[in-house]
Amino acid sequence: PEQLGQATAVTDSEGFYRILNLAPGTYTLTVELPGFSTAKQEGILLRGGANFQVDLSLKIGTLTETIT
C-alpha cells in the first residue's frame, strides 16, 4: 500500500487531540507518553469529508531500576 505520510498532534490538558486535513486512506494511530506503554490502533479507514473519533487509553509502563 502507498505510504500516506505522518501527522503529529499534541493533546490538550484534558487529553483531546485533533488532526486536520488528512487524505482519505487507512491509518495507524500511535500514542506515546514517557512513563506509559505505547498504544496503537491500526486499520483506521478515513473517508473524505468525514470526522472520526478514535479513543485510546494509555497504561502505566513498566518501571525498571538497576542498582550497581
PDB file with SEQRES, HELIX, SHEET and CRYST1 records, atoms N, CA, C and O in Angstrom:
SEQRES   1 A   68  PRO GLU GLN LEU GLY GLN ALA THR ALA VAL THR ASP SER          
SEQRES   2 A   68  GLU GLY PHE TYR ARG ILE LEU ASN LEU ALA PRO GLY THR          
SEQRES   3 A   68  TYR THR LEU THR VAL GLU LEU PRO GLY PHE SER THR ALA          
SEQRES   4 A   68  LYS GLN GLU GLY ILE LEU LEU ARG GLY GLY ALA ASN PHE          
SEQRES   5 A   68  GLN VAL ASP LEU SER LEU LYS ILE GLY THR LEU THR GLU          
SEQRES   6 A   68  THR ILE THR                                                  
SHEET    1 AA1 2 GLY A  25  VAL A  31  0                                        
SHEET    2 AA1 2 ALA A  39  LEU A  46 -1                                        
CRYST1    1.000    1.000    1.000  90.00  90.00  90.00 P 1           1          
ATOM      1  N   PRO A   1       0.823  -1.196   0.000  1.00  0.00           N  
ATOM      2  CA  PRO A   1       0.000   0.000   0.000  1.00  0.00           C  
ATOM      3  C   PRO A   1       0.869   1.264   0.000  1.00  0.00           C  
ATOM      4  O   PRO A   1       2.007   1.256   0.471  1.00  0.00           O  
ATOM      5  N   GLU A   2       0.318   2.318  -0.526  1.00  0.00           N  
ATOM      6  CA  GLU A   2       1.024   3.590  -0.604  1.00  0.00           C  
ATOM      7  C   GLU A   2       1.140   4.218   0.776  1.00  0.00           C  
ATOM      8  O   GLU A   2       0.181   4.225   1.548  1.00  0.00           O  
ATOM      9  N   GLN A   3       2.322   4.744   1.080  1.00  0.00           N  
ATOM     10  CA  GLN A   3       2.567   5.430   2.350  1.00  0.00           C  
ATOM     11  C   GLN A   3       1.963   6.831   2.264  1.00  0.00           C  
ATOM     12  O   GLN A   3       2.303   7.589   1.356  1.00  0.00           O  
ATOM     13  N   LEU A   4       1.079   7.185   3.188  1.00  0.00           N  
ATOM     14  CA  LEU A   4       0.406   8.478   3.160  1.00  0.00           C  
ATOM     15  C   LEU A   4       1.169   9.560   3.911  1.00  0.00           C  
ATOM     16  O   LEU A   4       0.799  10.732   3.834  1.00  0.00           O  
ATOM     17  N   GLY A   5       2.213   9.201   4.627  1.00  0.00           N  
ATOM     18  CA  GLY A   5       2.957  10.179   5.413  1.00  0.00           C  
ATOM     19  C   GLY A   5       2.583  10.097   6.881  1.00  0.00           C  
ATOM     20  O   GLY A   5       1.876   9.186   7.311  1.00  0.00           O  
ATOM     21  N   GLN A   6       3.070  11.065   7.637  1.00  0.00           N  
ATOM     22  CA  GLN A   6       2.816  11.101   9.069  1.00  0.00           C  
ATOM     23  C   GLN A   6       2.268  12.462   9.469  1.00  0.00           C  
ATOM     24  O   GLN A   6       2.557  13.477   8.836  1.00  0.00           O  
ATOM     25  N   ALA A   7       1.490  12.462  10.511  1.00  0.00           N  
ATOM     26  CA  ALA A   7       0.995  13.698  11.121  1.00  0.00           C  
ATOM     27  C   ALA A   7       1.171  13.547  12.625  1.00  0.00           C  
ATOM     28  O   ALA A   7       1.032  12.449  13.164  1.00  0.00           O  
ATOM     29  N   THR A   8       1.471  14.633  13.291  1.00  0.00           N  
ATOM     30  CA  THR A   8       1.682  14.607  14.735  1.00  0.00           C  
ATOM     31  C   THR A   8       0.757  15.617  15.398  1.00  0.00           C  
ATOM     32  O   THR A   8       0.562  16.722  14.891  1.00  0.00           O  
ATOM     33  N   ALA A   9       0.191  15.230  16.531  1.00  0.00           N  
ATOM     34  CA  ALA A   9      -0.654  16.140  17.305  1.00  0.00           C  
ATOM     35  C   ALA A   9      -0.314  15.974  18.781  1.00  0.00           C  
ATOM     36  O   ALA A   9       0.115  14.905  19.213  1.00  0.00           O  
ATOM     37  N   VAL A  10      -0.506  17.025  19.535  1.00  0.00           N  
ATOM     38  CA  VAL A  10      -0.297  17.009  20.976  1.00  0.00           C  
ATOM     39  C   VAL A  10      -1.658  17.215  21.629  1.00  0.00           C  
ATOM     40  O   VAL A  10      -2.436  18.064  21.196  1.00  0.00           O  
ATOM     41  N   THR A  11      -1.941  16.443  22.662  1.00  0.00           N  
ATOM     42  CA  THR A  11      -3.235  16.576  23.340  1.00  0.00           C  
ATOM     43  C   THR A  11      -3.279  17.854  24.171  1.00  0.00           C  
ATOM     44  O   THR A  11      -2.250  18.426  24.529  1.00  0.00           O  
ATOM     45  N   ASP A  12      -4.506  18.281  24.465  1.00  0.00           N  
ATOM     46  CA  ASP A  12      -4.654  19.410  25.376  1.00  0.00           C  
ATOM     47  C   ASP A  12      -4.612  18.884  26.814  1.00  0.00           C  
ATOM     48  O   ASP A  12      -4.335  17.704  27.029  1.00  0.00           O  
ATOM     49  N   SER A  13      -4.879  19.728  27.780  1.00  0.00           N  
ATOM     50  CA  SER A  13      -4.774  19.328  29.192  1.00  0.00           C  
ATOM     51  C   SER A  13      -5.775  18.245  29.587  1.00  0.00           C  
ATOM     52  O   SER A  13      -5.601  17.597  30.619  1.00  0.00           O  
ATOM     53  N   GLU A  14      -6.822  18.037  28.781  1.00  0.00           N  
ATOM     54  CA  GLU A  14      -7.814  17.009  29.075  1.00  0.00           C  
ATOM     55  C   GLU A  14      -7.609  15.751  28.244  1.00  0.00           C  
ATOM     56  O   GLU A  14      -8.376  14.797  28.370  1.00  0.00           O  
ATOM     57  N   GLY A  15      -6.579  15.738  27.393  1.00  0.00           N  
ATOM     58  CA  GLY A  15      -6.284  14.553  26.601  1.00  0.00           C  
ATOM     59  C   GLY A  15      -6.938  14.532  25.225  1.00  0.00           C  
ATOM     60  O   GLY A  15      -6.868  13.518  24.530  1.00  0.00           O  
ATOM     61  N   PHE A  16      -7.570  15.626  24.819  1.00  0.00           N  
ATOM     62  CA  PHE A  16      -8.196  15.686  23.498  1.00  0.00           C  
ATOM     63  C   PHE A  16      -7.180  16.119  22.458  1.00  0.00           C  
ATOM     64  O   PHE A  16      -6.272  16.894  22.760  1.00  0.00           O  
ATOM     65  N   TYR A  17      -7.322  15.630  21.243  1.00  0.00           N  
ATOM     66  CA  TYR A  17      -6.432  15.996  20.149  1.00  0.00           C  
ATOM     67  C   TYR A  17      -7.246  16.114  18.865  1.00  0.00           C  
ATOM     68  O   TYR A  17      -8.362  15.601  18.778  1.00  0.00           O  
ATOM     69  N   ARG A  18      -6.683  16.787  17.876  1.00  0.00           N  
ATOM     70  CA  ARG A  18      -7.337  16.927  16.579  1.00  0.00           C  
ATOM     71  C   ARG A  18      -6.244  16.962  15.514  1.00  0.00           C  
ATOM     72  O   ARG A  18      -5.258  17.686  15.642  1.00  0.00           O  
ATOM     73  N   ILE A  19      -6.435  16.172  14.468  1.00  0.00           N  
ATOM     74  CA  ILE A  19      -5.530  16.167  13.319  1.00  0.00           C  
ATOM     75  C   ILE A  19      -6.372  16.560  12.112  1.00  0.00           C  
ATOM     76  O   ILE A  19      -7.348  15.888  11.778  1.00  0.00           O  
ATOM     77  N   LEU A  20      -5.988  17.649  11.465  1.00  0.00           N  
ATOM     78  CA  LEU A  20      -6.779  18.201  10.370  1.00  0.00           C  
ATOM     79  C   LEU A  20      -6.178  17.860   9.013  1.00  0.00           C  
ATOM     80  O   LEU A  20      -4.982  17.598   8.893  1.00  0.00           O  
ATOM     81  N   ASN A  21      -7.032  17.868   7.993  1.00  0.00           N  
ATOM     82  CA  ASN A  21      -6.625  17.765   6.585  1.00  0.00           C  
ATOM     83  C   ASN A  21      -5.871  16.485   6.238  1.00  0.00           C  
ATOM     84  O   ASN A  21      -4.881  16.531   5.507  1.00  0.00           O  
ATOM     85  N   LEU A  22      -6.317  15.366   6.742  1.00  0.00           N  
ATOM     86  CA  LEU A  22      -5.720  14.084   6.368  1.00  0.00           C  
ATOM     87  C   LEU A  22      -6.341  13.605   5.065  1.00  0.00           C  
ATOM     88  O   LEU A  22      -7.547  13.742   4.858  1.00  0.00           O  
ATOM     89  N   ALA A  23      -5.526  13.050   4.199  1.00  0.00           N  
ATOM     90  CA  ALA A  23      -6.025  12.484   2.943  1.00  0.00           C  
ATOM     91  C   ALA A  23      -6.809  11.205   3.244  1.00  0.00           C  
ATOM     92  O   ALA A  23      -6.487  10.508   4.206  1.00  0.00           O  
ATOM     93  N   PRO A  24      -7.827  10.882   2.448  1.00  0.00           N  
ATOM     94  CA  PRO A  24      -8.544   9.618   2.634  1.00  0.00           C  
ATOM     95  C   PRO A  24      -7.561   8.445   2.531  1.00  0.00           C  
ATOM     96  O   PRO A  24      -6.628   8.476   1.729  1.00  0.00           O  
ATOM     97  N   GLY A  25      -7.779   7.430   3.338  1.00  0.00           N  
ATOM     98  CA  GLY A  25      -6.920   6.247   3.326  1.00  0.00           C  
ATOM     99  C   GLY A  25      -7.038   5.492   4.626  1.00  0.00           C  
ATOM    100  O   GLY A  25      -7.900   5.788   5.454  1.00  0.00           O  
ATOM    101  N   THR A  26      -6.162   4.508   4.806  1.00  0.00           N  
ATOM    102  CA  THR A  26      -6.141   3.705   6.021  1.00  0.00           C  
ATOM    103  C   THR A  26      -4.940   4.120   6.857  1.00  0.00           C  
ATOM    104  O   THR A  26      -3.818   4.192   6.356  1.00  0.00           O  
ATOM    105  N   TYR A  27      -5.182   4.388   8.119  1.00  0.00           N  
ATOM    106  CA  TYR A  27      -4.160   4.937   9.012  1.00  0.00           C  
ATOM    107  C   TYR A  27      -3.932   4.040  10.224  1.00  0.00           C  
ATOM    108  O   TYR A  27      -4.762   3.204  10.579  1.00  0.00           O  
ATOM    109  N   THR A  28      -2.770   4.250  10.842  1.00  0.00           N  
ATOM    110  CA  THR A  28      -2.433   3.676  12.135  1.00  0.00           C  
ATOM    111  C   THR A  28      -2.205   4.840  13.083  1.00  0.00           C  
ATOM    112  O   THR A  28      -1.441   5.755  12.773  1.00  0.00           O  
ATOM    113  N   LEU A  29      -2.863   4.814  14.239  1.00  0.00           N  
ATOM    114  CA  LEU A  29      -2.700   5.851  15.252  1.00  0.00           C  
ATOM    115  C   LEU A  29      -1.824   5.286  16.366  1.00  0.00           C  
ATOM    116  O   LEU A  29      -2.136   4.245  16.944  1.00  0.00           O  
ATOM    117  N   THR A  30      -0.729   5.977  16.663  1.00  0.00           N  
ATOM    118  CA  THR A  30       0.179   5.569  17.728  1.00  0.00           C  
ATOM    119  C   THR A  30       0.237   6.691  18.756  1.00  0.00           C  
ATOM    120  O   THR A  30       0.433   7.855  18.406  1.00  0.00           O  
ATOM    121  N   VAL A  31       0.063   6.333  20.038  1.00  0.00           N  
ATOM    122  CA  VAL A  31       0.051   7.313  21.121  1.00  0.00           C  
ATOM    123  C   VAL A  31       1.187   6.974  22.073  1.00  0.00           C  
ATOM    124  O   VAL A  31       1.323   5.832  22.510  1.00  0.00           O  
ATOM    125  N   GLU A  32       2.012   7.988  22.395  1.00  0.00           N  
ATOM    126  CA  GLU A  32       3.170   7.767  23.261  1.00  0.00           C  
ATOM    127  C   GLU A  32       3.275   8.873  24.298  1.00  0.00           C  
ATOM    128  O   GLU A  32       2.974  10.035  24.025  1.00  0.00           O  
ATOM    129  N   LEU A  33       3.708   8.488  25.493  1.00  0.00           N  
ATOM    130  CA  LEU A  33       3.981   9.425  26.565  1.00  0.00           C  
ATOM    131  C   LEU A  33       5.003   8.776  27.494  1.00  0.00           C  
ATOM    132  O   LEU A  33       4.814   7.628  27.895  1.00  0.00           O  
ATOM    133  N   PRO A  34       6.083   9.478  27.850  1.00  0.00           N  
ATOM    134  CA  PRO A  34       7.075   8.893  28.753  1.00  0.00           C  
ATOM    135  C   PRO A  34       6.427   8.376  30.039  1.00  0.00           C  
ATOM    136  O   PRO A  34       5.591   9.054  30.636  1.00  0.00           O  
ATOM    137  N   GLY A  35       6.817   7.181  30.454  1.00  0.00           N  
ATOM    138  CA  GLY A  35       6.276   6.567  31.666  1.00  0.00           C  
ATOM    139  C   GLY A  35       5.057   5.696  31.412  1.00  0.00           C  
ATOM    140  O   GLY A  35       4.553   5.057  32.335  1.00  0.00           O  
ATOM    141  N   PHE A  36       4.576   5.662  30.175  1.00  0.00           N  
ATOM    142  CA  PHE A  36       3.409   4.867  29.814  1.00  0.00           C  
ATOM    143  C   PHE A  36       3.742   3.934  28.666  1.00  0.00           C  
ATOM    144  O   PHE A  36       4.668   4.194  27.898  1.00  0.00           O  
ATOM    145  N   SER A  37       2.991   2.849  28.545  1.00  0.00           N  
ATOM    146  CA  SER A  37       3.148   1.939  27.414  1.00  0.00           C  
ATOM    147  C   SER A  37       2.565   2.598  26.172  1.00  0.00           C  
ATOM    148  O   SER A  37       1.573   3.322  26.254  1.00  0.00           O  
ATOM    149  N   THR A  38       3.183   2.347  25.020  1.00  0.00           N  
ATOM    150  CA  THR A  38       2.692   2.883  23.757  1.00  0.00           C  
ATOM    151  C   THR A  38       1.388   2.191  23.382  1.00  0.00           C  
ATOM    152  O   THR A  38       1.269   0.972  23.505  1.00  0.00           O  
ATOM    153  N   ALA A  39       0.410   2.970  22.922  1.00  0.00           N  
ATOM    154  CA  ALA A  39      -0.868   2.422  22.456  1.00  0.00           C  
ATOM    155  C   ALA A  39      -0.944   2.608  20.945  1.00  0.00           C  
ATOM    156  O   ALA A  39      -0.518   3.637  20.420  1.00  0.00           O  
ATOM    157  N   LYS A  40      -1.486   1.611  20.246  1.00  0.00           N  
ATOM    158  CA  LYS A  40      -1.564   1.676  18.789  1.00  0.00           C  
ATOM    159  C   LYS A  40      -2.910   1.144  18.322  1.00  0.00           C  
ATOM    160  O   LYS A  40      -3.379   0.108  18.795  1.00  0.00           O  
ATOM    161  N   GLN A  41      -3.521   1.855  17.397  1.00  0.00           N  
ATOM    162  CA  GLN A  41      -4.774   1.422  16.764  1.00  0.00           C  
ATOM    163  C   GLN A  41      -4.516   1.383  15.261  1.00  0.00           C  
ATOM    164  O   GLN A  41      -4.233   2.414  14.651  1.00  0.00           O  
ATOM    165  N   GLU A  42      -4.613   0.200  14.665  1.00  0.00           N  
ATOM    166  CA  GLU A  42      -4.336   0.033  13.241  1.00  0.00           C  
ATOM    167  C   GLU A  42      -5.636  -0.095  12.452  1.00  0.00           C  
ATOM    168  O   GLU A  42      -6.690  -0.399  13.012  1.00  0.00           O  
ATOM    169  N   GLY A  43      -5.545   0.141  11.142  1.00  0.00           N  
ATOM    170  CA  GLY A  43      -6.678  -0.075  10.254  1.00  0.00           C  
ATOM    171  C   GLY A  43      -7.783   0.952  10.368  1.00  0.00           C  
ATOM    172  O   GLY A  43      -8.950   0.614  10.171  1.00  0.00           O  
ATOM    173  N   ILE A  44      -7.453   2.201  10.680  1.00  0.00           N  
ATOM    174  CA  ILE A  44      -8.461   3.256  10.767  1.00  0.00           C  
ATOM    175  C   ILE A  44      -8.720   3.756   9.344  1.00  0.00           C  
ATOM    176  O   ILE A  44      -7.851   4.387   8.741  1.00  0.00           O  
ATOM    177  N   LEU A  45      -9.900   3.480   8.809  1.00  0.00           N  
ATOM    178  CA  LEU A  45     -10.249   3.867   7.448  1.00  0.00           C  
ATOM    179  C   LEU A  45     -10.876   5.257   7.471  1.00  0.00           C  
ATOM    180  O   LEU A  45     -11.947   5.462   8.041  1.00  0.00           O  
ATOM    181  N   LEU A  46     -10.195   6.197   6.846  1.00  0.00           N  
ATOM    182  CA  LEU A  46     -10.646   7.578   6.820  1.00  0.00           C  
ATOM    183  C   LEU A  46     -11.166   7.908   5.429  1.00  0.00           C  
ATOM    184  O   LEU A  46     -10.438   7.796   4.443  1.00  0.00           O  
ATOM    185  N   ARG A  47     -12.418   8.313   5.354  1.00  0.00           N  
ATOM    186  CA  ARG A  47     -13.028   8.695   4.086  1.00  0.00           C  
ATOM    187  C   ARG A  47     -13.043  10.218   3.979  1.00  0.00           C  
ATOM    188  O   ARG A  47     -13.032  10.914   4.994  1.00  0.00           O  
ATOM    189  N   GLY A  48     -13.069  10.731   2.757  1.00  0.00           N  
ATOM    190  CA  GLY A  48     -13.065  12.169   2.534  1.00  0.00           C  
ATOM    191  C   GLY A  48     -14.274  12.857   3.135  1.00  0.00           C  
ATOM    192  O   GLY A  48     -15.389  12.338   3.072  1.00  0.00           O  
ATOM    193  N   GLY A  49     -14.054  14.034   3.723  1.00  0.00           N  
ATOM    194  CA  GLY A  49     -15.138  14.847   4.252  1.00  0.00           C  
ATOM    195  C   GLY A  49     -15.772  14.344   5.529  1.00  0.00           C  
ATOM    196  O   GLY A  49     -16.822  14.847   5.928  1.00  0.00           O  
ATOM    197  N   ALA A  50     -15.168  13.369   6.182  1.00  0.00           N  
ATOM    198  CA  ALA A  50     -15.762  12.793   7.397  1.00  0.00           C  
ATOM    199  C   ALA A  50     -14.930  13.168   8.624  1.00  0.00           C  
ATOM    200  O   ALA A  50     -13.728  13.412   8.520  1.00  0.00           O  
ATOM    201  N   ASN A  51     -15.580  13.209   9.779  1.00  0.00           N  
ATOM    202  CA  ASN A  51     -14.898  13.382  11.066  1.00  0.00           C  
ATOM    203  C   ASN A  51     -14.931  12.052  11.791  1.00  0.00           C  
ATOM    204  O   ASN A  51     -15.948  11.358  11.781  1.00  0.00           O  
ATOM    205  N   PHE A  52     -13.825  11.696  12.418  1.00  0.00           N  
ATOM    206  CA  PHE A  52     -13.743  10.440  13.163  1.00  0.00           C  
ATOM    207  C   PHE A  52     -13.270  10.710  14.571  1.00  0.00           C  
ATOM    208  O   PHE A  52     -12.511  11.646  14.818  1.00  0.00           O  
ATOM    209  N   GLN A  53     -13.723   9.886  15.486  1.00  0.00           N  
ATOM    210  CA  GLN A  53     -13.244   9.937  16.856  1.00  0.00           C  
ATOM    211  C   GLN A  53     -12.575   8.613  17.156  1.00  0.00           C  
ATOM    212  O   GLN A  53     -13.192   7.557  17.014  1.00  0.00           O  
ATOM    213  N   VAL A  54     -11.326   8.659  17.567  1.00  0.00           N  
ATOM    214  CA  VAL A  54     -10.591   7.454  17.945  1.00  0.00           C  
ATOM    215  C   VAL A  54     -10.086   7.678  19.359  1.00  0.00           C  
ATOM    216  O   VAL A  54      -9.281   8.577  19.601  1.00  0.00           O  
ATOM    217  N   ASP A  55     -10.559   6.860  20.298  1.00  0.00           N  
ATOM    218  CA  ASP A  55     -10.156   6.964  21.694  1.00  0.00           C  
ATOM    219  C   ASP A  55      -9.151   5.866  22.019  1.00  0.00           C  
ATOM    220  O   ASP A  55      -9.365   4.699  21.691  1.00  0.00           O  
ATOM    221  N   LEU A  56      -8.063   6.245  22.659  1.00  0.00           N  
ATOM    222  CA  LEU A  56      -7.069   5.282  23.126  1.00  0.00           C  
ATOM    223  C   LEU A  56      -6.755   5.586  24.576  1.00  0.00           C  
ATOM    224  O   LEU A  56      -6.767   6.746  24.990  1.00  0.00           O  
ATOM    225  N   SER A  57      -6.477   4.555  25.346  1.00  0.00           N  
ATOM    226  CA  SER A  57      -6.086   4.717  26.748  1.00  0.00           C  
ATOM    227  C   SER A  57      -4.649   4.260  26.907  1.00  0.00           C  
ATOM    228  O   SER A  57      -4.236   3.246  26.344  1.00  0.00           O  
ATOM    229  N   LEU A  58      -3.897   5.022  27.681  1.00  0.00           N  
ATOM    230  CA  LEU A  58      -2.509   4.650  27.966  1.00  0.00           C  
ATOM    231  C   LEU A  58      -2.449   3.936  29.310  1.00  0.00           C  
ATOM    232  O   LEU A  58      -3.108   4.331  30.271  1.00  0.00           O  
ATOM    233  N   LYS A  59      -1.649   2.881  29.358  1.00  0.00           N  
ATOM    234  CA  LYS A  59      -1.437   2.157  30.608  1.00  0.00           C  
ATOM    235  C   LYS A  59      -0.069   2.542  31.154  1.00  0.00           C  
ATOM    236  O   LYS A  59       0.863   2.813  30.396  1.00  0.00           O  
ATOM    237  N   ILE A  60       0.037   2.563  32.462  1.00  0.00           N  
ATOM    238  CA  ILE A  60       1.312   2.880  33.084  1.00  0.00           C  
ATOM    239  C   ILE A  60       2.332   1.841  32.648  1.00  0.00           C  
ATOM    240  O   ILE A  60       2.077   0.638  32.706  1.00  0.00           O  
ATOM    241  N   GLY A  61       3.496   2.322  32.208  1.00  0.00           N  
ATOM    242  CA  GLY A  61       4.549   1.440  31.727  1.00  0.00           C  
ATOM    243  C   GLY A  61       5.274   0.737  32.864  1.00  0.00           C  
ATOM    244  O   GLY A  61       4.999   0.972  34.040  1.00  0.00           O  
ATOM    245  N   THR A  62       6.187  -0.114  32.494  1.00  0.00           N  
ATOM    246  CA  THR A  62       6.956  -0.835  33.493  1.00  0.00           C  
ATOM    247  C   THR A  62       8.084   0.043  33.999  1.00  0.00           C  
ATOM    248  O   THR A  62       8.768   0.721  33.232  1.00  0.00           O  
ATOM    249  N   LEU A  63       8.255   0.014  35.284  1.00  0.00           N  
ATOM    250  CA  LEU A  63       9.341   0.755  35.910  1.00  0.00           C  
ATOM    251  C   LEU A  63      10.516  -0.196  36.089  1.00  0.00           C  
ATOM    252  O   LEU A  63      10.375  -1.269  36.676  1.00  0.00           O  
ATOM    253  N   THR A  64      11.651   0.196  35.588  1.00  0.00           N  
ATOM    254  CA  THR A  64      12.844  -0.630  35.702  1.00  0.00           C  
ATOM    255  C   THR A  64      13.908   0.117  36.470  1.00  0.00           C  
ATOM    256  O   THR A  64      14.231   1.263  36.158  1.00  0.00           O  
ATOM    257  N   GLU A  65      14.450  -0.545  37.480  1.00  0.00           N  
ATOM    258  CA  GLU A  65      15.529   0.055  38.253  1.00  0.00           C  
ATOM    259  C   GLU A  65      16.728  -0.866  38.210  1.00  0.00           C  
ATOM    260  O   GLU A  65      16.592  -2.089  38.242  1.00  0.00           O  
ATOM    261  N   THR A  66      17.910  -0.261  38.135  1.00  0.00           N  
ATOM    262  CA  THR A  66      19.144  -1.027  38.162  1.00  0.00           C  
ATOM    263  C   THR A  66      20.018  -0.481  39.280  1.00  0.00           C  
ATOM    264  O   THR A  66      20.270   0.722  39.363  1.00  0.00           O  
ATOM    265  N   ILE A  67      20.464  -1.364  40.114  1.00  0.00           N  
ATOM    266  CA  ILE A  67      21.367  -0.958  41.201  1.00  0.00           C  
ATOM    267  C   ILE A  67      22.732  -1.583  40.906  1.00  0.00           C  
ATOM    268  O   ILE A  67      22.846  -2.792  40.704  1.00  0.00           O  
ATOM    269  N   THR A  68      23.753  -0.744  40.886  1.00  0.00           N  
ATOM    270  CA  THR A  68      25.102  -1.238  40.608  1.00  0.00           C  
ATOM    271  C   THR A  68      25.971  -1.093  41.832  1.00  0.00           C  
ATOM    272  O   THR A  68      27.147  -1.454  41.802  1.00  0.00           O  
TER     273      THR A  68                                                      
END                                                                             
